[in-house]
């Protein structure tokens, strides 16, 4: 019988791309989102996908998410903790309610979904893939809540890997760099896009499918001896420091 993946935030962007690749590789997929309209619109174009309406920051809804998936598919082989929210504001302008909203989804949601899925993943010796961000690896302006939540997800990945490994469950993390999604293109001004291009060695944004390929790999048996790792899928952004734009200009001058 084909394997089963749960993808939170699975109806758009990276989550949708991962869902599509899982399906291409013969997996069955439950996509989870609190945006009812977009969830069912996405599921309508993905035959055989189970659409689960749930807010992953709510323990009761998370338990229901697992129950609905098991009822429909009988098992869980992989959990992709992709759902997240972003808030970009200066430290002094980040209200506590906003801070808690980001932490509730980005961090609490990963904890709750993982905890709820473990009994099923033990049965299949399954895998967990958490989606963090390069903002969790390196600090930048306007990301006090978002970046902190993603840094915590990276460490939480290691904690779960250390504790769940003896049960045969692998836990890894993907840290995407700037990705060409509809949202990013809508909110990134031309000067921001140009600055990212300068700072990324591959000199471009990533595509959602490029991030998703890494996610599906880490969830698969091809990554059977990989656990507790964070893979930055970012065009080399996290590997570099200052000076790259200047070096490019120097090369152009030559």
VOPAGU-2260 file (C-alpha; in pm, 1 decimal, decimal comma):
REM VOPAGU-2260
SITE   aa  ch    i         X         Y         Z
SITE  UNK   A    0       0,0       0,0       0,0
SITE  UNK   A    1     129,4     348,3     -84,9
SITE  UNK   A    2     268,8     573,2     185,3
SITE  UNK   A    3      78,4     859,2     344,8
SITE  UNK   A    4     200,0    1212,9     409,3
SITE  UNK   A    5      37,8    1493,2     605,8
SITE  UNK   A    6     134,1    1837,8     474,5
SITE  UNK   A    7      25,7    2134,3     685,4
SITE  UNK   A    8     -20,7    2456,0     493,3
SITE  UNK   A    9     -51,3    2229,2     192,4
SITE  UNK   A   10    -279,0    2430,9     -32,0
SITE  UNK   A   11     -34,8    2694,5    -159,0
SITE  UNK   A   12     331,3    2770,3    -219,2
SITE  UNK   A   13     590,3    2526,1     -88,2
SITE  UNK   A   14     328,5    2302,6      75,4
SITE  UNK   A   15     134,1    2266,5    -247,8
SITE  UNK   A   16     451,5    2193,9    -443,7
SITE  UNK   A   17     548,0    1923,1    -192,7
SITE  UNK   A   18     197,9    1775,2    -215,0
SITE  UNK   A   19     225,0    1755,8    -592,6
SITE  UNK   A   20     561,8    1577,2    -576,6
SITE  UNK   A   21     436,6    1330,2    -315,8
SITE  UNK   A   22     143,9    1249,9    -545,1
SITE  UNK   A   23     374,2    1209,2    -844,5
SITE  UNK   A   24     574,9     956,7    -643,7
SITE  UNK   A   25     267,4     754,1    -553,5
SITE  UNK   A   26     203,2     880,2    -200,0
SITE  UNK   A   27    -139,1     958,3     -61,2
SITE  UNK   A   28    -158,8    1302,8      94,8
SITE  UNK   A   29    -368,1    1484,8     354,5
SITE  UNK   A   30    -336,5    1860,4     311,7
SITE  UNK   A   31    -418,1    2071,5     614,7
SITE  UNK   A   32    -508,2    2439,8     631,1
SITE  UNK   A   33    -731,2    2678,6     822,4
SITE  UNK   A   34    -818,7    2869,9     503,3
SITE  UNK   A   35   -1126,7    2668,6     409,9
SITE  UNK   A   36   -1187,0    2823,9      70,1
SITE  UNK   A   37    -830,2    2789,8     -57,5
SITE  UNK   A   38    -794,2    2442,5      94,5
SITE  UNK   A   39   -1089,8    2298,4     -93,9
SITE  UNK   A   40   -1001,7    2485,8    -412,3
SITE  UNK   A   41    -655,9    2323,2    -408,9
SITE  UNK   A   42    -793,8    1978,2    -321,2
SITE  UNK   A   43   -1038,5    1996,3    -611,5
SITE  UNK   A   44    -743,1    1998,5    -850,3
SITE  UNK   A   45    -560,5    1714,0    -674,4
SITE  UNK   A   46    -752,9    1388,0    -717,8
SITE  UNK   A   47    -735,8    1157,1    -417,8
SITE  UNK   A   48    -606,7    1418,5    -175,0
SITE  UNK   A   49    -773,2    1445,2     165,3
SITE  UNK   A   50    -854,5    1804,1     265,2
SITE  UNK   A   51    -847,0    1859,7     642,2
SITE  UNK   A   52    -961,4    2190,0     787,6
SITE  UNK   A   53    -761,0    2260,5    1101,5
SITE  UNK   A   54    -578,6    2533,7    1290,6
SITE  UNK   A   55    -251,3    2371,7    1395,9
SITE  UNK   A   56    -213,7    2600,6    1696,8
SITE  UNK   A   57    -516,9    2431,0    1856,3
SITE  UNK   A   58    -442,8    2091,6    2021,7
SITE  UNK   A   59    -799,0    1967,4    1975,6
SITE  UNK   A   60    -797,7    2040,8    1603,7
SITE  UNK   A   61    -453,7    1882,4    1565,6
SITE  UNK   A   62    -574,9    1559,2    1725,7
SITE  UNK   A   63    -871,3    1562,4    1487,3
SITE  UNK   A   64    -634,0    1615,3    1194,0
SITE  UNK   A   65    -447,5    1294,9    1278,7
SITE  UNK   A   66    -769,7    1101,8    1339,4
SITE  UNK   A   67    -921,3    1208,5    1006,6
SITE  UNK   A   68    -605,9    1110,6     819,9
SITE  UNK   A   69    -587,6     767,2     982,2
SITE  UNK   A   70    -957,7     707,8     922,4
SITE  UNK   A   71    -918,2     791,2     553,3
SITE  UNK   A   72    -580,4     632,6     480,5
SITE  UNK   A   73    -507,1     393,9     768,3
SITE  UNK   A   74    -158,0     517,5     848,9
SITE  UNK   A   75      86,0     810,2     858,3
SITE  UNK   A   76     434,6     774,1     709,7
SITE  UNK   A   77     545,5    1136,1     697,4
SITE  UNK   A   78     453,1    1465,8     858,2
SITE  UNK   A   79     556,5    1790,2     689,2
SITE  UNK   A   80     522,5    2080,9     931,4
SITE  UNK   A   81     499,2    2354,5     671,7
SITE  UNK   A   82     217,1    2583,4     791,9
SITE  UNK   A   83     340,8    2918,4     910,8
SITE  UNK   A   84     265,9    3286,9     937,5
SITE  UNK   A   85     496,9    3580,5     877,6
SITE  UNK   A   86     508,2    3914,2    1054,8
SITE  UNK   A   87     767,2    4170,9     956,7
SITE  UNK   A   88     795,7    4461,3    1200,2
SITE  UNK   A   89    1055,7    4638,8    1408,9
SITE  UNK   A   90    1110,7    4522,6    1765,1
SITE  UNK   A   91     937,1    4823,7    1915,0
SITE  UNK   A   92     638,3    4786,7    1684,7
SITE  UNK   A   93     581,1    4414,8    1741,6
SITE  UNK   A   94     288,1    4377,0    1980,7
SITE  UNK   A   95     268,2    4083,0    2215,6
SITE  UNK   A   96     -50,5    3957,1    2049,5
SITE  UNK   A   97     134,4    3955,1    1716,9
SITE  UNK   A   98     431,4    3779,4    1876,7
SITE  UNK   A   99     200,9    3512,3    2017,3
SITE  UNK   A  100      24,5    3463,8    1683,8
SITE  UNK   A  101     355,7    3392,6    1511,6
SITE  UNK   A  102     476,6    3160,7    1788,9
SITE  UNK   A  103     138,4    2987,8    1809,6
SITE  UNK   A  104     151,1    2871,5    1450,0
SITE  UNK   A  105     521,4    2856,1    1366,5
SITE  UNK   A  106     645,0    2694,8    1688,8
SITE  UNK   A  107     351,3    2561,7    1890,9
SITE  UNK   A  108     203,5    2413,9    1573,3
SITE  UNK   A  109     518,9    2214,6    1499,4
SITE  UNK   A  110     527,5    2084,7    1856,5
SITE  UNK   A  111     157,9    1992,4    1863,8
SITE  UNK   A  112     147,8    1824,0    1522,0
SITE  UNK   A  113     461,6    1624,4    1593,4
SITE  UNK   A  114     343,2    1513,7    1935,4
SITE  UNK   A  115       5,9    1406,9    1795,4
SITE  UNK   A  116     157,5    1220,8    1498,5
SITE  UNK   A  117     419,7    1023,7    1692,3
SITE  UNK   A  118     195,6     725,9    1785,6
SITE  UNK   A  119     119,4     671,1    1415,8
SITE  UNK   A  120     474,8     739,2    1297,3
SITE  UNK   A  121     608,3     482,9    1544,1
SITE  UNK   A  122     403,7     217,9    1363,9
SITE  UNK   A  123     551,5     303,6    1023,5
SITE  UNK   A  124     897,2     419,6    1139,2
SITE  UNK   A  125     813,1     736,8     957,6
SITE  UNK   A  126     971,0    1075,7     904,8
SITE  UNK   A  127     908,7    1435,3    1004,5
SITE  UNK   A  128    1023,0    1734,2     799,9
SITE  UNK   A  129     994,1    2077,0     959,1
SITE  UNK   A  130    1005,1    2392,3     748,7
SITE  UNK   A  131    1208,4    2669,7     906,7
SITE  UNK   A  132    1377,9    2953,2     716,2
SITE  UNK   A  133    1716,1    3107,2     661,5
SITE  UNK   A  134    1573,6    3372,6     896,0
SITE  UNK   A  135    1621,8    3109,0    1166,1
SITE  UNK   A  136    1989,0    3071,9    1074,2
SITE  UNK   A  137    2088,2    3436,2    1041,0
SITE  UNK   A  138    1932,6    3747,8    1187,0
SITE  UNK   A  139    1793,7    4029,6     977,9
SITE  UNK   A  140    1582,2    4338,0    1032,0
SITE  UNK   A  141    1205,5    4327,2    1092,4
SITE  UNK   A  142    1203,2    3958,2    1188,1
SITE  UNK   A  143    1217,4    3950,9    1565,4
SITE  UNK   A  144     912,1    3722,8    1590,4
SITE  UNK   A  145     940,7    3533,2    1263,3
SITE  UNK   A  146    1315,4    3471,1    1282,2
SITE  UNK   A  147    1302,1    3368,3    1647,6
SITE  UNK   A  148    1019,2    3123,9    1579,1
SITE  UNK   A  149    1214,2    2964,7    1293,8
SITE  UNK   A  150    1534,5    2941,8    1498,8
SITE  UNK   A  151    1332,5    2761,8    1764,3
SITE  UNK   A  152    1196,6    2520,0    1500,6
SITE  UNK   A  153    1553,6    2434,5    1401,7
SITE  UNK   A  154    1642,3    2346,8    1759,8
SITE  UNK   A  155    1311,6    2167,9    1814,6
SITE  UNK   A  156    1402,0    1950,5    1515,2
SITE  UNK   A  157    1719,0    1840,2    1693,7
SITE  UNK   A  158    1530,6    1774,8    2017,4
SITE  UNK   A  159    1276,4    1555,0    1843,5
SITE  UNK   A  160    1546,8    1375,2    1643,1
SITE  UNK   A  161    1737,6    1295,5    1961,2
SITE  UNK   A  162    1433,2    1160,9    2141,7
SITE  UNK   A  163    1241,6     988,1    1862,9
SITE  UNK   A  164    1531,6     820,6    1688,0
SITE  UNK   A  165    1518,4     509,4    1902,6
SITE  UNK   A  166    1161,0     461,1    1780,5
SITE  UNK   A  167    1285,5     468,9    1421,4
SITE  UNK   A  168    1146,1     816,4    1348,5
SITE  UNK   A  169    1370,3    1053,6    1155,1
SITE  UNK   A  170    1329,3    1429,1    1205,8
SITE  UNK   A  171    1487,6    1686,3     976,2
SITE  UNK   A  172    1442,3    2049,3     880,7
SITE  UNK   A  173    1447,8    2248,5     557,9
SITE  UNK   A  174    1540,6    2616,6     576,9
SITE  UNK   A  175    1427,3    2789,0     256,0
SITE  UNK   A  176    1582,9    3106,9     129,6
SITE  UNK   A  177    1391,6    3367,5     -69,2
SITE  UNK   A  178    1133,4    3183,2    -278,6
SITE  UNK   A  179     942,1    3307,5    -581,0
SITE  UNK   A  180     586,6    3277,3    -454,8
SITE  UNK   A  181     288,5    3498,2    -532,3
SITE  UNK   A  182     308,8    3646,9    -182,8
SITE  UNK   A  183     681,0    3723,7    -204,2
SITE  UNK   A  184     648,3    3885,6    -542,9
SITE  UNK   A  185     357,2    4094,4    -416,8
SITE  UNK   A  186     530,2    4228,3    -105,1
SITE  UNK   A  187     895,3    4248,7    -216,6
SITE  UNK   A  188     969,0    4586,2    -370,4
SITE  UNK   A  189    1208,7    4593,2    -670,1
SITE  UNK   A  190    1494,3    4718,9    -451,2
SITE  UNK   A  191    1442,8    4426,8    -210,7
SITE  UNK   A  192    1448,7    4178,5    -497,1
SITE  UNK   A  193    1767,8    4337,8    -630,8
SITE  UNK   A  194    1929,6    4321,2    -285,3
SITE  UNK   A  195    1846,4    3951,7    -252,7
SITE  UNK   A  196    1987,4    3882,1    -598,0
SITE  UNK   A  197    2311,2    4052,8    -493,1
SITE  UNK   A  198    2333,9    3851,3    -170,2
SITE  UNK   A  199    2251,7    3506,7    -314,6
SITE  UNK   A  200    2543,9    3334,6    -491,7
SITE  UNK   A  201    2308,7    3174,3    -746,3
SITE  UNK   A  202    2180,1    3527,7    -813,3
SITE  UNK   A  203    1807,5    3444,4    -815,2
SITE  UNK   A  204    1511,0    3348,6    -600,2
SITE  UNK   A  205    1431,5    2982,3    -552,6
SITE  UNK   A  206    1119,1    2817,6    -689,4
SITE  UNK   A  207     867,8    2647,8    -460,3
SITE  UNK   A  208     927,7    2314,6    -631,3
SITE  UNK   A  209    1302,1    2335,8    -562,5
SITE  UNK   A  210    1228,9    2359,8    -189,8
SITE  UNK   A  211     969,2    2085,1    -216,1
SITE  UNK   A  212    1213,7    1843,2    -378,1
SITE  UNK   A  213    1431,2    1864,3     -65,7
SITE  UNK   A  214    1129,0    1811,9     159,1
SITE  UNK   A  215    1012,8    1499,1     -22,5
SITE  UNK   A  216    1368,0    1360,9     -30,2
SITE  UNK   A  217    1404,6    1396,1     347,1
SITE  UNK   A  218    1065,4    1229,1     396,4
SITE  UNK   A  219    1160,2     937,0     172,7
SITE  UNK   A  220    1356,0     617,2     230,5
SITE  UNK   A  221    1638,7     769,2      26,6
SITE  UNK   A  222    1720,2     972,8     339,3
SITE  UNK   A  223    1702,1     668,7     568,1
SITE  UNK   A  224    2013,6     755,3     770,6
SITE  UNK   A  225    1964,9    1132,5     788,2
SITE  UNK   A  226    1818,8    1277,0    1106,5
SITE  UNK   A  227    1857,0    1590,0    1316,4
SITE  UNK   A  228    1978,0    1795,9    1021,2
SITE  UNK   A  229    1883,4    2135,8     882,0
SITE  UNK   A  230    1922,6    2172,8     506,8
SITE  UNK   A  231    1935,2    2530,7     381,2
SITE  UNK   A  232    1780,8    2538,4      33,9
SITE  UNK   A  233    1875,0    2896,5     -36,4
SITE  UNK   A  234    2104,2    2931,4    -336,6
SITE  UNK   A  235    2402,7    2963,2    -104,7
SITE  UNK   A  236    2265,8    3261,4      89,6
SITE  UNK   A  237    2335,6    3125,5     438,7
SITE  UNK   A  238    2690,1    3027,4     341,3
SITE  UNK   A  239    2801,0    3378,1     249,6
SITE  UNK   A  240    2880,1    3696,2     439,6
SITE  UNK   A  241    2937,0    4054,9     338,8
SITE  UNK   A  242    3129,4    4153,1      30,7
SITE  UNK   A  243    2967,6    3947,3    -241,9
SITE  UNK   A  244    2801,8    4239,9    -424,6
SITE  UNK   A  245    3131,8    4431,7    -415,6
SITE  UNK   A  246    3316,4    4133,5    -558,8
SITE  UNK   A  247    3063,9    4109,7    -839,7
SITE  UNK   A  248    3113,0    4476,1    -923,2
SITE  UNK   A  249    3490,4    4426,1    -921,9
SITE  UNK   A  250    3456,8    4133,2   -1161,2
SITE  UNK   A  251    3232,2    4337,4   -1386,9
SITE  UNK   A  252    3492,9    4613,4   -1390,4
SITE  UNK   A  253    3758,0    4367,7   -1506,3
